[in-house]
């Protein structure tokens, strides 16, 4: 006998249970999807009436069953190298900054967390990109942690067998280099990549972070499933487990400003990412400090904006059809006027750190930190006009900022104006 339909009261009960269990918000538009998941689960358990399933959810075995239900509703779309522009920024900007920051230290541990990893494609992509950026020479210890609320998803991630659906848009060269065919026609990451990754079940709302001193967190298209207050709690946990100056990547439709004031917002091309501010580790409060992003109008007056830093009109955006790890930068509108800096094949400018020669009162503000990091990111991406604009805005705020002065000198050298660069 088929399970009975789910009533409106039954759906509201499910909404309440899932919100209390793991912070998962199931809106009205997902009602039919939730009902289908519940009907399938009831059929597996040979239950015909929802009241039977409700009794199970409220029983001593309820917590386990609630996690099973939440896991089935939370599993989203995933595949290798999804949103290629984010992987380019990670490889070409963030990893070089991390390497430069630790150049004079003995710290060679790189910790990366894929939060809400589903069946593991994102976590293995992190391992592959990290291995490309930090070749296996014994100097760097790479650790990738993948977590998800769904036990079946984690079990699949550990097995690491993937169908063709997981490889949409992945260039053939990457597939050949980092994946191996299996006897049943599927593919899996090579052993060298699998050894870098470990997986565990984790409820982001109530569970403890998998470790401390994390360098980069990918939590893409996860926070959209949480109510605002629960999302703030999750982001606060991520902030606490990130190193000072660590980086956070969210989904393309997610914006961190509504959930936390612990980060500076950086945008390179069409890609947002976030840098943890020094001394920050807590949820959003009622203070005036927020995740800063600024832009400069025609008058040169700085103001807050929901837009990214201005760059030249007509510059093409990153294309998701290109090689996600290509070192070919998007063409700049100044390409015909300036000699391009060959930063694409070098380590790139160091990650912004330290204090300016004559620090001003705004130096540690989110606006200043955002501009400083954003200018260096544009230099790494060889977007010279956007880099010049960000550097000029930064120097208006902090005239003696050493990173801005160095960046402007690099631009002048690239133009062939060596005298101005030295000055």
N, C-alpha and C positions, 0 to 999 in steps of 0.2 A: 504494500500500500504506500502510495506516495505521501511525503510529508505535507501537512496542511499549509495554506498560505500564511504569511506573516502579517499580522494586523498592525495598525498604527500604534497601538499601545505596546505591542511586542517590539516594534522598531525603536520606540523611545526608551524602552528598557535596555535594549542592546546599546544604544547611544550612551546611556548612563554608565553601563558596565565597562565599556571600552574606554571611556574618558577616565573613569576612576582607576582602571587597571594600568594603563600605559599612556594616558594623555591623548589617545587617538580620537580625533574628531571625525565623525561620519555624518556629513551634511545630508540634507533631504534629497539632493540630486543623486546621491549614491545609494538611496534606499533600495532600489531594485537589485543593485549589485550585492549589497549586504544580505538581502533576502536570499539571493541565489547561493551565496557562500554558506549561509545557515542551512538552507535546504539540503545542499550537498553533504554538509557535515552531519546533519540529522540522518540522512540516508546511510552514511557510513556507520553510524552508531545504532542503526535500526530503530530509530525513534520516529513516531508518526505525528505526535502532537508537540507543539512548541512548548506547552507547559512542562513536558518531560525534559526538554532541553533546558528550560529555565531552572528547573529543580537541580539539574546537573551543574549549571553555572553558579548556583547559590549553595551547593553542597561543599563538603570538605575537599572534594576533588575540583571544585570550581576554579581556583587560581590557575591550575595547569590548563584546563579547558579554555579559560579566558585568553591565555597566552596563545593557544593554538588558533583561536578565532581571530585574535588581533594580528597574528602573523599572516594569516591568509588574506586579510583585508588590506594589510600594509604593503604587501609585495607589489612593487611597481616595475615599470619597464627598465631594463638595463642591458647594456652591451659594451664590448670593449671599445675604449677610446671615445666614449660618448662625449659630445661637445668638444671637438678637437681644439678649439681656441684656448680652452682652459689648460689642456695638456701642454700646448706650446708655451703658455705663460709660465707654467710650473717648470718646464725644462729650461727655458731660455732666460728667465728672470729669477725665480724663487730659488732654485737649486744653486745657481752661481752665487747668489747673495749668501746663502747658508755656508757654502764652501769658503767664501771670502771672509766671512765673520769668524770662522774657526781656524783660519790659516795659521795663526800664531798660538794655537792651543793644542792640547792633546785630545780634545773631545772629537771623536770621529764616529759617534753614534747618530744615525738618522732614523727617527721614529715617525711613522706615517700612520694615520688612522682613517679608515674608511667606515664612517658611522652610517648605519643603514645600508650595508653592502649588498643586501639581497643574496643572489646566488654567486657572488664573488668576482664578477667581471671587473668592477671598479678597483677592487683591492689588487687583483693581479695586474691591472693596467698601471697602478701606482708602482708595483714592484718592477715592472719592465722599464718604465720611464726613469725610475731611480737608478736602476742598473745601467742604463745608458748614460746618465749624468755622472755616476760614480762608478767607474769600471772596477771590476773585481781585482784589486791589487793588494788586498789585505789591509788597507788603511781605513776603509769605511765599513762599519757594521750597519747594515740596513735591516730594519725591522718594520714590517707592515702588519697592522692589526685590522681585521675585518670583523665588524659586529653587526648583528641584526636581531630583531625580536623573534623572527621565525626560525624554529628549529629545523623544519624541512629545508628552508633556504640555506641555512648554515651547513647542513649535511651535504647538500648538493655542492656548495662552495668547496668543502673539504675534498670531495671526490674529484672535482675539477675536470669534468667531461662536458664539453660544450658543443651545441649544434651550430649549424650555419647561421641561425638567427642572431647569435651573439657576435657575429663578425661583420655586421653591416658597416660598410665604409672603411674597413681596415685595409690598408694597402697590402698588396701581395708580399712586398719585401718584409714587412713586419711579421706577417703570418709565417713566412718561411723561416725567419730568424728566431722567433720566440714561441712558436707553437709546433706541436708534433701530432701527426695523425694517429688515430687509434683503430683497432681492428673492426669496430662497428661503424666506421665512417665519421665519427666525431673527432674533435680536436681538443687538446689540453695544453696549457702552458708548459714549457720545458721545465725540467727538474730544477735548474738553476733559479728560475723565477718562483716556482712553487715553494722552494725551501725558505724564501724570504717572508712568507705570509703565514700567519696563524689566524684562526677564526674562533669566535665564541659567541654564544647567545647573550644578548644584553638588552635590557629595557632602558632606553635612554633617559626616561623620566625618573625612574627610581633606582636604577643600578649605578654602581660606581664606575668611573672611567676606567678603561682597561689598563692604563699606566700613566705615569707622569712624564714631564719633560718631552712632550710631543712637539715635533717641528711643524707638521702640516696636518690639518684635518680636512677631509672631504666629507661634507654632509649635504649632499645634493638632493633636492626634492624630497626632503624629509620633514622639515619644519612646517611645511604647508599643511601637514596633517594634524598639527597641534593647535590648541587654543593659544592665544597670545601669551597668557600668563605661564602656560606650560612651556611654550617655546623659549621664553626668557630663562626659565629654570634650566632647560637643556643647554642653551648657549652659555649660561654662567658656568656650568660644569665643564664645557669645552674650554672656556677661557681659563679656568683654574688648572686644567691639565696641560695647556699649551705653555711652551717656554715664553718668556718675555720676548717679544718680537716675532713670535710664531705666526703662522698663516692659516687662514680659514677660507675654504671655497664652498660656496652654496650653489643651489640651482639657479639657472638663468633668470627665473621669475621671482626669486627670493631676494629681499633686501634686508640687511642686518640692522639698519638704523632703528627699526621699530622694536627690536628685541634687546639691544645691548648698546652700552656706551664704552665698551672696552676696546674698540677697534677703530683704526683708521681705514677709510674706504679708498681703494686703489682701482683705477680703471685703465686698462690698456686695450686700445681698439674697442671692441664690443664686449670685453671680458671684465667683470668685476671680481675682485678678491679682497681680502681683508687682512690687516696686520694688527696683531695685538699690541696695544700701547704699553709702554713701560709702567710698571706698578699697578696695572689694572687686573682685577679678578673679582667680578661681582655682577649681579643682575642690574638691569636698568633702574635708576632711581629718578627722583624728581628734580635733580640738579640740572644746571644749564648745560653741562658738558655732554655732547653727543658724538656719535661716530661722524667725524667731520669729512665733508667733501665740499670743495669750493670751486668756483669758476670765476673767470674775470670777464667783465663786460667791456664794451668799447671804451668806456671811460677809464678803465683800469682799476675800478673800485671792486674789491672782493666782496662776494656775498655768498650765502649758502644757496645751494641749488641741488635739485634732484637729478640734474644732468651731469654728465661726465665733464672732465676738463675739455675746453674747446680744442678741436683740431681742425685741420684744413677741410673746407667743404669739398665734396667730391672724392675724398679718399675712400677706396673700396674697403668694405668691412671684411673681416676674416670669413673665409668660406669653409663650411664644414665638409666640403667635398675634397679639400686638399689633404695631403699627408698630414696627420695630426702632429707629427713630430718633425715636420719640415723646418729647416733652418732658413727658408726663404722668407724674408720679411715682407709685409704688405708694402706696396710701393708708396713712397711719400710724394706729396705734391711738389716738394722742393727737389726732387731727384735730378731735374735738369739744371738746377742752380748750384747745388752743393755736392762736393765729393763725399760719398757715403762713408761713414766710419765702419770699419770691418769688425764690429763687435759680435756679429753672429757666430763667428768661429773662435771667439775668445771667451774667457771666463766672464767678461762683462764688468761694468762698474761695481764696486763693492756695495753690499747691502748698506743702506744709510744707517749710521749709528753714531753715537758720540754727540758732543755738544758743539755749537758754533763757537768761533773765536771770541765773539762778543755776544753771548746769548741774550736775547731779549725776553720780555715777559711772556710772549706768546710762543716761544720756541717749542715747548712741549705740548702745545694744543693739538687737538686732532686735525685741525686744518693744516697746520704746519707739517705735521708728520705725514699726512696724506699727500701733500704737494711734494715733499721731499722724496718719498718712496715712489710716487707716480712719475716724477721726472726721471728717476733712475730707470724705471720700468720702460718708459718711452725710449730712453737711450739704448737699452738692451734690445728693444724691438725695432731699432733704427727708424723710429718715427720722429725725425729730427725737428720738424716744426712744432709738433705737440710738446716735445721735450723742451724746446726753447721757450714756449709760452709758459709751461709749468715752472721752469727755472726763474723766469722774470717775475712771476707772481710770488714765488718763494723769496726772492731777493727783496721784493718790496716789503715783505713781512719781517725778514731777518737778513739785513743787508750784508752781514759778514758770515753767513752760513757757508761753512767750508765745502760741504757736498755740492751746494748750488754753484759756488765759484768754480769748483773742479769741473762740474758738468758743463758750465758755460765755456770754460777753457777748451774742453774736448770738442765742443761744437765749433769754436773759432778755429781750432787746429784742422778740423774736418773741412772747413771752408778754405783753408790755405792761408788764413790770417794768423801766422805764427807770432807776430809781434804782439797782437792783441791777446792771443792765448797766454803768452808769457806774462803779460801785464796783469 
